[in-house]
Amino acid sequence: MAPRPFSKRGNADTPRQDEGARREPFLRRIVNAWWERLFVLLFGRAPLDSLASMYSPGKTGHDYVWNTIGQTMWGATLPVLTIIATQLAGATEAGRFNLAFTIATLLLFVANYGVRTYQVSDIDEMESFGAYQVQRIMTCMIMLAAGAAYCTARGYDADMSLIAAGAFGYRAIDALADVYEGRLQQMDKLYLSGISVSLRVAIPLATFTGLLLTTSSLPTASIGLAVAELAVFLLVSLPLALLETPVSRKWEMLEVREIFVECFPAFAAMFLFNLIETMPKFAMEGVLPYEDQVYFSAIYFPAQTALMIVGFIYKPQLVRLAGLWQDTTRRGRFDLIVAGMLGACVIVTLGLLAFMSVVGIPLSSILYGTDFERFRTAQYLMLAAGGLAAAIDFLFQILTVLREQATAQRLYLLAFVFVTVASTIMIRATGFMGAVHAYLAVMVLLFVLLMLQYAVVRVRNRS
């Protein structure tokens, strides 16, 4: 039998093999290529700078889509986890989990330390990436120590301590991953950061749900949440930053110190504001049943939608507003824009009130498995507070543009003292509604104080 002739493309089986390779699913090809790079790095001992990047920078469309997906999923983490815990473990256990996660989210601001914007805007790399990593490891350790101290001070039992440990671990890894995702954004690969965030939300969420379904144990599910987050960080977030960005120069302790000093004002403002928002929930602990933590959060989440929507409107215009303020002949127009944004806060709040009155409250009853009609008045008050919170966030950014953020921070400190006292008194006097009234009252106070400060600045800079 005569031998089979070779074609220019190889032997007779080659086209069939190539066709099979082409039919390999896209996702499988990506995953296989990623694993090959990891194995080369871990076991082939190839230096980082010898592994060429797989993904190119500057994909603006991908940046927008994946960053929006990632941030939306990240923002929905606590509401979704609370709903799942309520449905599978009951309102009381879900309340314990919600409180632990709320504390962990507050401590997340300690770990992040307001560094992300500073890091991604460090285009010339005045501080080395190594310094950012060291600084973040230090703040994560401070966060975990603070969390452990809080649990000890509250005298939590074994189950609550395990739930808190899972929540603290999850948020600490979240903060650690943020510095690597910031590196991707700094190198113009924001879409990879968005993909990383999306996976860090989706996989731990699925793990939490699966464990709660199979074990009916919130402590087990909470620890599983942190373990899954760690796995995604080690397999995706960390390698992406190391393999897809240039190797950093060696860090110096002076750089770490500079990061702490430069980012302190941003950290102080964000931490104080979130502490003000969280204080009513802290004051509820030990006074009201744990299920009230779930109900408070359930009416709080829709209110925060106002802050998100208003942020989407004004944040892209901050640079333009800064330029407008610098032009002293156009400050009247600057005032009109401020007034227009405050009007937008009112419109967004009214829209949310209409939605919640018709659809939202019945939907909450379904999601949380309880009748939310009894919380209708509380929901309306919380939405009003949410609209004020959106206006407060906008006014703080405006005062920052006017370089008055130091004064605004002092106003935040005054509001914190007020809400601490008001929450303690009002919750003991009127129970659950006291927490709602205290939250609304502090938002009114802070809004008035910031408006007065803006008026003072405008009189001082009259033109």
PyMOL commands that set and color helices and strands:
alter all, ss='L'
color gray80, all
select helices_A, chain A and resi 14-23+26-43+48-50+60-75+77-89+91-112+116-120+129-154+158-186+190-215+218-244+253-284+291-326+328-368+372-401+405-430+432-460
alter helices_A, ss='H'
color red, helices_A
deselect
rebuild
show_as cartoon
